[in-house]
């Protein structure tokens, strides 16, 4: 399951994200953060970290370096 999620994230990064023209306020990007979090902590905790990261994605958050 984790491999399928990782492939879906890579597909998004390579084919969808470049067309959006938007840039993530964080480093690594939210998609890369999610990929790293799932590889490091597994699907359950990695997904939780993804949702917490998305909640921080708003104009009032300064962004910056945020590693899983």
PDB file of N, H, CA, C and O in Angstrom:
ATOM      1  N   UNK A   1       0.821  -1.193   0.000  1.00  0.00           N
ATOM      2  CA  UNK A   1       0.000   0.000   0.000  1.00  0.00           C
ATOM      3  C   UNK A   1       0.871   1.264   0.000  1.00  0.00           C
ATOM      4  O   UNK A   1       0.582   2.221  -0.718  1.00  0.00           O
ATOM      5  N   UNK A   2       1.935   1.259   0.810  1.00  0.00           N
ATOM      6  H   UNK A   2       2.170   0.481   1.393  1.00  0.00           H
ATOM      7  CA  UNK A   2       2.819   2.419   0.883  1.00  0.00           C
ATOM      8  C   UNK A   2       3.479   2.695  -0.465  1.00  0.00           C
ATOM      9  O   UNK A   2       3.666   3.851  -0.844  1.00  0.00           O
ATOM     10  N   UNK A   3       3.829   1.635  -1.184  1.00  0.00           N
ATOM     11  H   UNK A   3       3.677   0.696  -0.876  1.00  0.00           H
ATOM     12  CA  UNK A   3       4.458   1.802  -2.500  1.00  0.00           C
ATOM     13  C   UNK A   3       3.482   2.453  -3.481  1.00  0.00           C
ATOM     14  O   UNK A   3       3.884   3.288  -4.292  1.00  0.00           O
ATOM     15  N   UNK A   4       2.221   2.082  -3.413  1.00  0.00           N
ATOM     16  H   UNK A   4       1.894   1.404  -2.754  1.00  0.00           H
ATOM     17  CA  UNK A   4       1.215   2.669  -4.298  1.00  0.00           C
ATOM     18  C   UNK A   4       1.016   4.152  -3.983  1.00  0.00           C
ATOM     19  O   UNK A   4       0.885   4.968  -4.895  1.00  0.00           O
ATOM     20  N   UNK A   5       0.992   4.496  -2.710  1.00  0.00           N
ATOM     21  H   UNK A   5       1.098   3.833  -1.970  1.00  0.00           H
ATOM     22  CA  UNK A   5       0.856   5.902  -2.304  1.00  0.00           C
ATOM     23  C   UNK A   5       2.070   6.694  -2.787  1.00  0.00           C
ATOM     24  O   UNK A   5       1.929   7.803  -3.302  1.00  0.00           O
ATOM     25  N   UNK A   6       3.252   6.124  -2.618  1.00  0.00           N
ATOM     26  H   UNK A   6       3.366   5.223  -2.199  1.00  0.00           H
ATOM     27  CA  UNK A   6       4.480   6.788  -3.055  1.00  0.00           C
ATOM     28  C   UNK A   6       4.462   7.036  -4.562  1.00  0.00           C
ATOM     29  O   UNK A   6       4.869   8.104  -5.019  1.00  0.00           O
ATOM     30  N   UNK A   7       3.998   6.067  -5.329  1.00  0.00           N
ATOM     31  H   UNK A   7       3.667   5.199  -4.958  1.00  0.00           H
ATOM     32  CA  UNK A   7       3.908   6.229  -6.784  1.00  0.00           C
ATOM     33  C   UNK A   7       2.888   7.307  -7.152  1.00  0.00           C
ATOM     34  O   UNK A   7       3.105   8.081  -8.084  1.00  0.00           O
ATOM     35  N   UNK A   8       1.782   7.353  -6.420  1.00  0.00           N
ATOM     36  H   UNK A   8       1.606   6.724  -5.663  1.00  0.00           H
ATOM     37  CA  UNK A   8       0.769   8.381  -6.677  1.00  0.00           C
ATOM     38  C   UNK A   8       1.326   9.775  -6.383  1.00  0.00           C
ATOM     39  O   UNK A   8       1.057  10.723  -7.122  1.00  0.00           O
ATOM     40  N   UNK A   9       2.095   9.897  -5.314  1.00  0.00           N
ATOM     41  H   UNK A   9       2.314   9.128  -4.714  1.00  0.00           H
ATOM     42  CA  UNK A   9       2.711  11.185  -4.974  1.00  0.00           C
ATOM     43  C   UNK A   9       3.704  11.592  -6.058  1.00  0.00           C
ATOM     44  O   UNK A   9       3.722  12.749  -6.477  1.00  0.00           O
ATOM     45  N   UNK A  10       4.524  10.657  -6.511  1.00  0.00           N
ATOM     46  H   UNK A  10       4.510   9.717  -6.170  1.00  0.00           H
ATOM     47  CA  UNK A  10       5.494  10.960  -7.568  1.00  0.00           C
ATOM     48  C   UNK A  10       4.787  11.365  -8.868  1.00  0.00           C
ATOM     49  O   UNK A  10       5.251  12.259  -9.576  1.00  0.00           O
ATOM     50  N   UNK A  11       3.677  10.712  -9.175  1.00  0.00           N
ATOM     51  H   UNK A  11       3.301   9.986  -8.600  1.00  0.00           H
ATOM     52  CA  UNK A  11       2.889  11.084 -10.352  1.00  0.00           C
ATOM     53  C   UNK A  11       2.405  12.523 -10.210  1.00  0.00           C
ATOM     54  O   UNK A  11       2.513  13.316 -11.145  1.00  0.00           O
ATOM     55  N   UNK A  12       1.874  12.854  -9.043  1.00  0.00           N
ATOM     56  H   UNK A  12       1.786  12.210  -8.283  1.00  0.00           H
ATOM     57  CA  UNK A  12       1.418  14.221  -8.779  1.00  0.00           C
ATOM     58  C   UNK A  12       2.568  15.220  -8.948  1.00  0.00           C
ATOM     59  O   UNK A  12       2.411  16.258  -9.592  1.00  0.00           O
ATOM     60  N   UNK A  13       3.724  14.892  -8.361  1.00  0.00           N
ATOM     61  H   UNK A  13       3.851  14.049  -7.838  1.00  0.00           H
ATOM     62  CA  UNK A  13       4.870  15.802  -8.428  1.00  0.00           C
ATOM     63  C   UNK A  13       5.347  16.023  -9.865  1.00  0.00           C
ATOM     64  O   UNK A  13       5.724  17.136 -10.233  1.00  0.00           O
ATOM     65  N   UNK A  14       5.329  14.974 -10.665  1.00  0.00           N
ATOM     66  H   UNK A  14       5.023  14.070 -10.366  1.00  0.00           H
ATOM     67  CA  UNK A  14       5.875  15.054 -12.022  1.00  0.00           C
ATOM     68  C   UNK A  14       4.899  15.583 -13.069  1.00  0.00           C
ATOM     69  O   UNK A  14       5.317  16.233 -14.028  1.00  0.00           O
ATOM     70  N   UNK A  15       3.604  15.316 -12.899  1.00  0.00           N
ATOM     71  H   UNK A  15       3.264  14.788 -12.120  1.00  0.00           H
ATOM     72  CA  UNK A  15       2.658  15.631 -13.958  1.00  0.00           C
ATOM     73  C   UNK A  15       1.581  16.647 -13.589  1.00  0.00           C
ATOM     74  O   UNK A  15       1.091  17.355 -14.469  1.00  0.00           O
ATOM     75  N   UNK A  16       1.206  16.738 -12.341  1.00  0.00           N
ATOM     76  H   UNK A  16       1.604  16.163 -11.626  1.00  0.00           H
ATOM     77  CA  UNK A  16       0.126  17.648 -11.949  1.00  0.00           C
ATOM     78  C   UNK A  16       0.672  18.943 -11.357  1.00  0.00           C
ATOM     79  O   UNK A  16       0.295  20.034 -11.786  1.00  0.00           O
ATOM     80  N   UNK A  17       1.543  18.825 -10.392  1.00  0.00           N
ATOM     81  H   UNK A  17       1.850  17.939 -10.044  1.00  0.00           H
ATOM     82  CA  UNK A  17       2.080  19.989  -9.693  1.00  0.00           C
ATOM     83  C   UNK A  17       2.731  21.023 -10.618  1.00  0.00           C
ATOM     84  O   UNK A  17       2.493  22.218 -10.439  1.00  0.00           O
ATOM     85  N   UNK A  18       3.542  20.612 -11.597  1.00  0.00           N
ATOM     86  H   UNK A  18       3.736  19.641 -11.743  1.00  0.00           H
ATOM     87  CA  UNK A  18       4.162  21.625 -12.472  1.00  0.00           C
ATOM     88  C   UNK A  18       3.139  22.486 -13.219  1.00  0.00           C
ATOM     89  O   UNK A  18       3.408  23.651 -13.512  1.00  0.00           O
ATOM     90  N   UNK A  19       1.993  21.931 -13.521  1.00  0.00           N
ATOM     91  H   UNK A  19       1.774  20.985 -13.283  1.00  0.00           H
ATOM     92  CA  UNK A  19       0.962  22.673 -14.234  1.00  0.00           C
ATOM     93  C   UNK A  19       0.177  23.630 -13.362  1.00  0.00           C
ATOM     94  O   UNK A  19      -0.508  24.514 -13.876  1.00  0.00           O
ATOM     95  N   UNK A  20       0.265  23.470 -12.054  1.00  0.00           N
ATOM     96  H   UNK A  20       0.822  22.752 -11.636  1.00  0.00           H
ATOM     97  CA  UNK A  20      -0.488  24.334 -11.151  1.00  0.00           C
ATOM     98  C   UNK A  20       0.155  25.704 -10.990  1.00  0.00           C
ATOM     99  O   UNK A  20      -0.533  26.698 -10.759  1.00  0.00           O
ATOM    100  N   UNK A  21       1.456  25.750 -11.112  1.00  0.00           N
ATOM    101  H   UNK A  21       2.015  24.942 -11.300  1.00  0.00           H
ATOM    102  CA  UNK A  21       2.154  27.019 -11.005  1.00  0.00           C
ATOM    103  C   UNK A  21       2.231  27.579  -9.598  1.00  0.00           C
ATOM    104  O   UNK A  21       2.726  28.690  -9.409  1.00  0.00           O
ATOM    105  N   UNK A  22       1.766  26.857  -8.631  1.00  0.00           N
ATOM    106  H   UNK A  22       1.364  25.954  -8.785  1.00  0.00           H
ATOM    107  CA  UNK A  22       1.816  27.302  -7.243  1.00  0.00           C
ATOM    108  C   UNK A  22       3.048  26.723  -6.570  1.00  0.00           C
ATOM    109  O   UNK A  22       3.558  25.679  -6.976  1.00  0.00           O
ATOM    110  N   UNK A  23       3.513  27.398  -5.556  1.00  0.00           N
ATOM    111  H   UNK A  23       3.099  28.246  -5.226  1.00  0.00           H
ATOM    112  CA  UNK A  23       4.686  26.918  -4.840  1.00  0.00           C
ATOM    113  C   UNK A  23       4.342  26.736  -3.369  1.00  0.00           C
ATOM    114  O   UNK A  23       3.656  27.564  -2.771  1.00  0.00           O
ATOM    115  N   UNK A  24       4.819  25.663  -2.808  1.00  0.00           N
ATOM    116  H   UNK A  24       5.377  24.990  -3.294  1.00  0.00           H
ATOM    117  CA  UNK A  24       4.580  25.365  -1.401  1.00  0.00           C
ATOM    118  C   UNK A  24       5.377  26.343  -0.536  1.00  0.00           C
ATOM    119  O   UNK A  24       6.513  26.688  -0.861  1.00  0.00           O
ATOM    120  N   UNK A  25       4.778  26.781   0.555  1.00  0.00           N
ATOM    121  H   UNK A  25       3.855  26.501   0.819  1.00  0.00           H
ATOM    122  CA  UNK A  25       5.463  27.709   1.462  1.00  0.00           C
ATOM    123  C   UNK A  25       6.441  26.984   2.381  1.00  0.00           C
ATOM    124  O   UNK A  25       7.177  27.617   3.138  1.00  0.00           O
ATOM    125  N   UNK A  26       6.443  25.670   2.311  1.00  0.00           N
ATOM    126  H   UNK A  26       5.845  25.157   1.696  1.00  0.00           H
ATOM    127  CA  UNK A  26       7.319  24.870   3.160  1.00  0.00           C
ATOM    128  C   UNK A  26       8.422  24.216   2.345  1.00  0.00           C
ATOM    129  O   UNK A  26       8.316  24.079   1.127  1.00  0.00           O
ATOM    130  N   UNK A  27       9.475  23.818   3.034  1.00  0.00           N
ATOM    131  H   UNK A  27       9.560  23.930   4.024  1.00  0.00           H
ATOM    132  CA  UNK A  27      10.502  22.963   2.453  1.00  0.00           C
ATOM    133  C   UNK A  27      10.705  21.804   3.408  1.00  0.00           C
ATOM    134  O   UNK A  27      10.932  22.035   4.596  1.00  0.00           O
ATOM    135  N   UNK A  28      10.634  20.591   2.950  1.00  0.00           N
ATOM    136  H   UNK A  28      10.450  20.403   1.985  1.00  0.00           H
ATOM    137  CA  UNK A  28      10.286  20.167   1.595  1.00  0.00           C
ATOM    138  C   UNK A  28       8.816  20.458   1.287  1.00  0.00           C
ATOM    139  O   UNK A  28       8.026  20.749   2.186  1.00  0.00           O
ATOM    140  N   UNK A  29       8.471  20.376   0.021  1.00  0.00           N
ATOM    141  H   UNK A  29       9.112  20.140  -0.709  1.00  0.00           H
ATOM    142  CA  UNK A  29       7.084  20.627  -0.384  1.00  0.00           C
ATOM    143  C   UNK A  29       6.159  19.659   0.345  1.00  0.00           C
ATOM    144  O   UNK A  29       6.604  18.634   0.862  1.00  0.00           O
ATOM    145  N   UNK A  30       4.889  19.986   0.384  1.00  0.00           N
ATOM    146  H   UNK A  30       4.528  20.819  -0.035  1.00  0.00           H
ATOM    147  CA  UNK A  30       3.935  19.142   1.108  1.00  0.00           C
ATOM    148  C   UNK A  30       3.892  17.716   0.558  1.00  0.00           C
ATOM    149  O   UNK A  30       3.778  16.757   1.322  1.00  0.00           O
ATOM    150  N   UNK A  31       3.983  17.580  -0.753  1.00  0.00           N
ATOM    151  H   UNK A  31       4.076  18.359  -1.373  1.00  0.00           H
ATOM    152  CA  UNK A  31       3.954  16.230  -1.322  1.00  0.00           C
ATOM    153  C   UNK A  31       5.215  15.457  -0.957  1.00  0.00           C
ATOM    154  O   UNK A  31       5.139  14.268  -0.647  1.00  0.00           O
ATOM    155  N   UNK A  32       6.370  16.110  -0.989  1.00  0.00           N
ATOM    156  H   UNK A  32       6.432  17.076  -1.240  1.00  0.00           H
ATOM    157  CA  UNK A  32       7.618  15.429  -0.619  1.00  0.00           C
ATOM    158  C   UNK A  32       7.639  15.119   0.877  1.00  0.00           C
ATOM    159  O   UNK A  32       8.117  14.062   1.287  1.00  0.00           O
ATOM    160  N   UNK A  33       7.125  16.032   1.682  1.00  0.00           N
ATOM    161  H   UNK A  33       6.736  16.891   1.349  1.00  0.00           H
ATOM    162  CA  UNK A  33       7.006  15.821   3.126  1.00  0.00           C
ATOM    163  C   UNK A  33       6.176  14.566   3.400  1.00  0.00           C
ATOM    164  O   UNK A  33       6.554  13.726   4.217  1.00  0.00           O
ATOM    165  N   UNK A  34       5.050  14.450   2.711  1.00  0.00           N
ATOM    166  H   UNK A  34       4.743  15.132   2.048  1.00  0.00           H
ATOM    167  CA  UNK A  34       4.170  13.292   2.890  1.00  0.00           C
ATOM    168  C   UNK A  34       4.874  12.010   2.490  1.00  0.00           C
ATOM    169  O   UNK A  34       4.778  11.004   3.193  1.00  0.00           O
ATOM    170  N   UNK A  35       5.575  12.035   1.374  1.00  0.00           N
ATOM    171  H   UNK A  35       5.652  12.853   0.803  1.00  0.00           H
ATOM    172  CA  UNK A  35       6.315  10.861   0.917  1.00  0.00           C
ATOM    173  C   UNK A  35       7.351  10.446   1.964  1.00  0.00           C
ATOM    174  O   UNK A  35       7.469   9.265   2.290  1.00  0.00           O
ATOM    175  N   UNK A  36       8.097  11.414   2.485  1.00  0.00           N
ATOM    176  H   UNK A  36       8.002  12.373   2.221  1.00  0.00           H
ATOM    177  CA  UNK A  36       9.106  11.123   3.506  1.00  0.00           C
ATOM    178  C   UNK A  36       8.465  10.610   4.794  1.00  0.00           C
ATOM    179  O   UNK A  36       8.968   9.667   5.405  1.00  0.00           O
ATOM    180  N   UNK A  37       7.362  11.226   5.206  1.00  0.00           N
ATOM    181  H   UNK A  37       6.954  11.992   4.710  1.00  0.00           H
ATOM    182  CA  UNK A  37       6.695  10.832   6.449  1.00  0.00           C
ATOM    183  C   UNK A  37       6.174   9.400   6.368  1.00  0.00           C
ATOM    184  O   UNK A  37       6.295   8.642   7.331  1.00  0.00           O
ATOM    185  N   UNK A  38       5.599   9.025   5.234  1.00  0.00           N
ATOM    186  H   UNK A  38       5.501   9.641   4.451  1.00  0.00           H
ATOM    187  CA  UNK A  38       5.079   7.667   5.076  1.00  0.00           C
ATOM    188  C   UNK A  38       6.221   6.660   5.060  1.00  0.00           C
ATOM    189  O   UNK A  38       6.101   5.582   5.642  1.00  0.00           O
ATOM    190  N   UNK A  39       7.325   6.997   4.402  1.00  0.00           N
ATOM    191  H   UNK A  39       7.422   7.872   3.930  1.00  0.00           H
ATOM    192  CA  UNK A  39       8.479   6.091   4.384  1.00  0.00           C
ATOM    193  C   UNK A  39       9.088   5.948   5.779  1.00  0.00           C
ATOM    194  O   UNK A  39       9.529   4.862   6.158  1.00  0.00           O
ATOM    195  N   UNK A  40       9.112   7.034   6.536  1.00  0.00           N
ATOM    196  H   UNK A  40       8.754   7.915   6.228  1.00  0.00           H
ATOM    197  CA  UNK A  40       9.749   7.021   7.850  1.00  0.00           C
ATOM    198  C   UNK A  40       8.865   6.401   8.934  1.00  0.00           C
ATOM    199  O   UNK A  40       9.349   5.644   9.775  1.00  0.00           O
ATOM    200  N   UNK A  41       7.560   6.726   8.911  1.00  0.00           N
ATOM    201  H   UNK A  41       7.167   7.341   8.227  1.00  0.00           H
ATOM    202  CA  UNK A  41       6.674   6.328  10.007  1.00  0.00           C
ATOM    203  C   UNK A  41       5.588   5.333   9.633  1.00  0.00           C
ATOM    204  O   UNK A  41       4.878   4.836  10.508  1.00  0.00           O
ATOM    205  N   UNK A  42       5.446   5.035   8.351  1.00  0.00           N
ATOM    206  H   UNK A  42       6.022   5.438   7.640  1.00  0.00           H
ATOM    207  CA  UNK A  42       4.380   4.145   7.927  1.00  0.00           C
ATOM    208  C   UNK A  42       3.152   4.934   7.503  1.00  0.00           C
ATOM    209  O   UNK A  42       3.081   6.151   7.681  1.00  0.00           O
ATOM    210  N   UNK A  43       2.194   4.223   6.943  1.00  0.00           N
ATOM    211  H   UNK A  43       2.251   3.235   6.799  1.00  0.00           H
ATOM    212  CA  UNK A  43       1.031   4.861   6.337  1.00  0.00           C
ATOM    213  C   UNK A  43       0.156   5.585   7.354  1.00  0.00           C
ATOM    214  O   UNK A  43      -0.296   6.698   7.088  1.00  0.00           O
ATOM    215  N   UNK A  44      -0.090   4.986   8.500  1.00  0.00           N
ATOM    216  H   UNK A  44       0.277   4.081   8.717  1.00  0.00           H
ATOM    217  CA  UNK A  44      -1.005   5.581   9.478  1.00  0.00           C
ATOM    218  C   UNK A  44      -0.452   6.895  10.037  1.00  0.00           C
ATOM    219  O   UNK A  44      -1.110   7.931   9.939  1.00  0.00           O
ATOM    220  N   UNK A  45       0.732   6.862  10.612  1.00  0.00           N
ATOM    221  H   UNK A  45       1.267   6.021  10.692  1.00  0.00           H
ATOM    222  CA  UNK A  45       1.305   8.073  11.201  1.00  0.00           C
ATOM    223  C   UNK A  45       1.703   9.070  10.113  1.00  0.00           C
ATOM    224  O   UNK A  45       1.545  10.277  10.295  1.00  0.00           O
ATOM    225  N   UNK A  46       2.214   8.582   8.994  1.00  0.00           N
ATOM    226  H   UNK A  46       2.342   7.602   8.846  1.00  0.00           H
ATOM    227  CA  UNK A  46       2.577   9.469   7.891  1.00  0.00           C
ATOM    228  C   UNK A  46       1.378  10.247   7.364  1.00  0.00           C
ATOM    229  O   UNK A  46       1.493  11.428   7.036  1.00  0.00           O
ATOM    230  N   UNK A  47       0.229   9.582   7.283  1.00  0.00           N
ATOM    231  H   UNK A  47       0.136   8.622   7.549  1.00  0.00           H
ATOM    232  CA  UNK A  47      -0.995  10.254   6.837  1.00  0.00           C
ATOM    233  C   UNK A  47      -1.450  11.299   7.848  1.00  0.00           C
ATOM    234  O   UNK A  47      -1.910  12.375   7.467  1.00  0.00           O
ATOM    235  N   UNK A  48      -1.323  10.988   9.124  1.00  0.00           N
ATOM    236  H   UNK A  48      -0.949  10.114   9.433  1.00  0.00           H
ATOM    237  CA  UNK A  48      -1.671  11.950  10.172  1.00  0.00           C
ATOM    238  C   UNK A  48      -0.778  13.189  10.068  1.00  0.00           C
ATOM    239  O   UNK A  48      -1.258  14.318  10.174  1.00  0.00           O
ATOM    240  N   UNK A  49       0.515  12.971   9.860  1.00  0.00           N
ATOM    241  H   UNK A  49       0.905  12.054   9.774  1.00  0.00           H
ATOM    242  CA  UNK A  49       1.437  14.096   9.705  1.00  0.00           C
ATOM    243  C   UNK A  49       1.095  14.921   8.466  1.00  0.00           C
ATOM    244  O   UNK A  49       1.224  16.145   8.479  1.00  0.00           O
ATOM    245  N   UNK A  50       0.663  14.258   7.403  1.00  0.00           N
ATOM    246  H   UNK A  50       0.558  13.264   7.392  1.00  0.00           H
ATOM    247  CA  UNK A  50       0.229  14.959   6.189  1.00  0.00           C
ATOM    248  C   UNK A  50      -0.943  15.889   6.496  1.00  0.00           C
ATOM    249  O   UNK A  50      -0.931  17.052   6.092  1.00  0.00           O
ATOM    250  N   UNK A  51      -1.944  15.391   7.200  1.00  0.00           N
ATOM    251  H   UNK A  51      -1.953  14.446   7.527  1.00  0.00           H
ATOM    252  CA  UNK A  51      -3.113  16.217   7.511  1.00  0.00           C
ATOM    253  C   UNK A  51      -2.749  17.383   8.421  1.00  0.00           C
ATOM    254  O   UNK A  51      -3.277  18.484   8.264  1.00  0.00           O
ATOM    255  N   UNK A  52      -1.845  17.143   9.375  1.00  0.00           N
ATOM    256  H   UNK A  52      -1.416  16.249   9.502  1.00  0.00           H
ATOM    257  CA  UNK A  52      -1.392  18.236  10.237  1.00  0.00           C
ATOM    258  C   UNK A  52      -0.654  19.290   9.424  1.00  0.00           C
ATOM    259  O   UNK A  52      -0.791  20.486   9.680  1.00  0.00           O
ATOM    260  N   UNK A  53       0.118  18.852   8.457  1.00  0.00           N
ATOM    261  H   UNK A  53       0.229  17.880   8.249  1.00  0.00           H
ATOM    262  CA  UNK A  53       0.862  19.777   7.596  1.00  0.00           C
ATOM    263  C   UNK A  53      -0.095  20.608   6.757  1.00  0.00           C
ATOM    264  O   UNK A  53       0.088  21.819   6.626  1.00  0.00           O
ATOM    265  N   UNK A  54      -1.103  19.978   6.192  1.00  0.00           N
ATOM    266  H   UNK A  54      -1.251  18.995   6.299  1.00  0.00           H
ATOM    267  CA  UNK A  54      -2.078  20.685   5.361  1.00  0.00           C
ATOM    268  C   UNK A  54      -2.815  21.746   6.177  1.00  0.00           C
ATOM    269  O   UNK A  54      -3.139  22.812   5.653  1.00  0.00           O
ATOM    270  N   UNK A  55      -3.081  21.467   7.443  1.00  0.00           N
ATOM    271  H   UNK A  55      -2.818  20.602   7.869  1.00  0.00           H
ATOM    272  CA  UNK A  55      -3.755  22.452   8.295  1.00  0.00           C
ATOM    273  C   UNK A  55      -2.908  23.702   8.510  1.00  0.00           C
ATOM    274  O   UNK A  55      -3.441  24.774   8.795  1.00  0.00           O
ATOM    275  N   UNK A  56      -1.588  23.566   8.372  1.00  0.00           N
ATOM    276  H   UNK A  56      -1.156  22.695   8.140  1.00  0.00           H
ATOM    277  CA  UNK A  56      -0.695  24.719   8.522  1.00  0.00           C
ATOM    278  C   UNK A  56      -0.557  25.511   7.225  1.00  0.00           C
ATOM    279  O   UNK A  56       0.083  26.563   7.210  1.00  0.00           O
ATOM    280  N   UNK A  57      -1.136  25.030   6.159  1.00  0.00           N
ATOM    281  H   UNK A  57      -1.655  24.175   6.170  1.00  0.00           H
ATOM    282  CA  UNK A  57      -0.982  25.665   4.847  1.00  0.00           C
ATOM    283  C   UNK A  57      -2.045  26.754   4.676  1.00  0.00           C
ATOM    284  O   UNK A  57      -3.135  26.503   4.163  1.00  0.00           O
ATOM    285  N   UNK A  58      -1.704  27.954   5.113  1.00  0.00           N
ATOM    286  H   UNK A  58      -0.818  28.157   5.529  1.00  0.00           H
ATOM    287  CA  UNK A  58      -2.586  29.105   4.960  1.00  0.00           C
ATOM    288  C   UNK A  58      -1.728  30.369   4.920  1.00  0.00           C
ATOM    289  O   UNK A  58      -0.557  30.330   5.298  1.00  0.00           O
ATOM    290  N   UNK A  59      -2.286  31.468   4.475  1.00  0.00           N
ATOM    291  H   UNK A  59      -3.237  31.499   4.168  1.00  0.00           H
ATOM    292  CA  UNK A  59      -1.487  32.687   4.279  1.00  0.00           C
ATOM    293  C   UNK A  59      -0.856  33.257   5.550  1.00  0.00           C
ATOM    294  O   UNK A  59       0.108  34.017   5.462  1.00  0.00           O
ATOM    295  N   UNK A  60      -1.371  32.912   6.713  1.00  0.00           N
ATOM    296  H   UNK A  60      -2.154  32.294   6.784  1.00  0.00           H
ATOM    297  CA  UNK A  60      -0.862  33.482   7.953  1.00  0.00           C
ATOM    298  C   UNK A  60       0.262  32.664   8.573  1.00  0.00           C
ATOM    299  O   UNK A  60       0.863  33.090   9.559  1.00  0.00           O
ATOM    300  N   UNK A  61       0.550  31.505   8.014  1.00  0.00           N
ATOM    301  H   UNK A  61       0.062  31.159   7.212  1.00  0.00           H
ATOM    302  CA  UNK A  61       1.668  30.695   8.512  1.00  0.00           C
ATOM    303  C   UNK A  61       2.914  31.071   7.719  1.00  0.00           C
ATOM    304  O   UNK A  61       2.863  31.145   6.491  1.00  0.00           O
ATOM    305  N   UNK A  62       4.034  31.310   8.404  1.00  0.00           N
ATOM    306  H   UNK A  62       4.075  31.250   9.401  1.00  0.00           H
ATOM    307  CA  UNK A  62       5.229  31.757   7.688  1.00  0.00           C
ATOM    308  C   UNK A  62       5.879  30.692   6.808  1.00  0.00           C
ATOM    309  O   UNK A  62       6.685  31.020   5.937  1.00  0.00           O
ATOM    310  N   UNK A  63       5.539  29.417   7.024  1.00  0.00           N
ATOM    311  H   UNK A  63       4.884  29.150   7.732  1.00  0.00           H
ATOM    312  CA  UNK A  63       6.184  28.357   6.246  1.00  0.00           C
ATOM    313  C   UNK A  63       7.579  28.099   6.768  1.00  0.00           C
ATOM    314  O   UNK A  63       7.834  28.244   7.964  1.00  0.00           O
ATOM    315  N   UNK A  64       8.489  27.715   5.880  1.00  0.00           N
ATOM    316  H   UNK A  64       8.282  27.597   4.909  1.00  0.00           H
ATOM    317  CA  UNK A  64       9.866  27.458   6.273  1.00  0.00           C
ATOM    318  C   UNK A  64      10.205  25.985   6.211  1.00  0.00           C
ATOM    319  O   UNK A  64       9.518  25.199   5.559  1.00  0.00           O
ATOM    320  N   UNK A  65      11.275  25.622   6.899  1.00  0.00           N
ATOM    321  H   UNK A  65      11.834  26.260   7.429  1.00  0.00           H
ATOM    322  CA  UNK A  65      11.729  24.231   6.922  1.00  0.00           C
ATOM    323  C   UNK A  65      10.888  23.457   7.924  1.00  0.00           C
ATOM    324  O   UNK A  65      10.749  23.858   9.079  1.00  0.00           O
ATOM    325  N   UNK A  66      10.332  22.350   7.471  1.00  0.00           N
ATOM    326  H   UNK A  66      10.444  22.024   6.533  1.00  0.00           H
ATOM    327  CA  UNK A  66       9.471  21.515   8.309  1.00  0.00           C
ATOM    328  C   UNK A  66       9.683  20.069   7.877  1.00  0.00           C
ATOM    329  O   UNK A  66       9.069  19.602   6.917  1.00  0.00           O
ATOM    330  N   UNK A  67      10.546  19.374   8.584  1.00  0.00           N
ATOM    331  H   UNK A  67      11.044  19.753   9.364  1.00  0.00           H
ATOM    332  CA  UNK A  67      10.862  17.985   8.237  1.00  0.00           C
ATOM    333  C   UNK A  67       9.973  17.021   9.008  1.00  0.00           C
ATOM    334  O   UNK A  67       9.570  17.314  10.134  1.00  0.00           O
ATOM    335  N   UNK A  68       9.661  15.868   8.407  1.00  0.00           N
ATOM    336  H   UNK A  68       9.988  15.631   7.492  1.00  0.00           H
ATOM    337  CA  UNK A  68       8.842  14.880   9.132  1.00  0.00           C
ATOM    338  C   UNK A  68       9.607  14.220  10.260  1.00  0.00           C
ATOM    339  O   UNK A  68       9.060  13.369  10.962  1.00  0.00           O
TER     340      UNK A  68
END
